[in-house]
């Protein structure tokens, strides 16, 4: 009687099926019954696993695209955001460019060095710039002086400043703070000044906010030559993002120094910060941002490009950087391989757990 109750219970649960003749009625089950049991306990579980894997992959891809969205935007909209829109007339007389609003850019030349003792490799270039801009106030920002300035004006940033693993990150960061706070011109120490830049041509443009950047390849702008009015919103965008970008790179900075420096404080960081500012502007190109071709600057300066902070990883990444679609393709291959490996591991783990539960 108990066996009949069990059979009726199974029939009610799994549907009707035909049992093959068996004198004892328990030595074998019909093929339809086996199919029913397999469908109930087997294949749907694996179909669910497939659905779960697809959902997990979609979530991971969504998070990846979200995190890489600024870089994707830069790659696709570089010509719109950072097109060259400012040209210097080398033969023009200063009086040819009226400045109804007066001087907008403070006559201050900023440079950075670890301390007051300038290395011999930079001595000549530094002196050339001091002579070319002899009518400017000259500010040399040493590590000690920069920290004192930040402690007085931007104390919220000191924790990030003190925890940078590479000195060049502090040299990068301080230029954004001093240009935001004071305005003026910034030049790297390995820049030889042939003559002073005609700031009056920049000041003749309409509006009160002006920032001049030098374009670079393959995308964006560089940070070795900068001109800005004080309190420019583009530099406000930069200084407000420094701490966040440091948190993004600090865990892997020692493993990939060049990439970490570029993204946390270097030219790529500045490009993304200015890009974020530009995306919020009502029109593009923005009248508050001027981009120059490096070739147009040759009468005024020569960049020796000593790049003392470059390490062994820089050459490979610079090679990829000159070929944006190459690193984009490599990134796609890497993501695809990573997702495939992740799915294989996850699928095997789920299958093992399922078998243990049976």
PyMOL commands that set and color helices and strands:
alter all, ss='L'
color gray80, all
select helices_A, chain A and resi 2-14+31-81+94-96+120-132+143-153+155-162+167-181+199-203+233-249+257-264+267-279+294-297+313-321+324-357
alter helices_A, ss='H'
color red, helices_A
select strands_A, chain A and resi 108-112+137-141+184-187+191-193+211-215+221-228+289-292+301-303
alter strands_A, ss='S'
color yellow, strands_A
deselect
rebuild
show_as cartoon
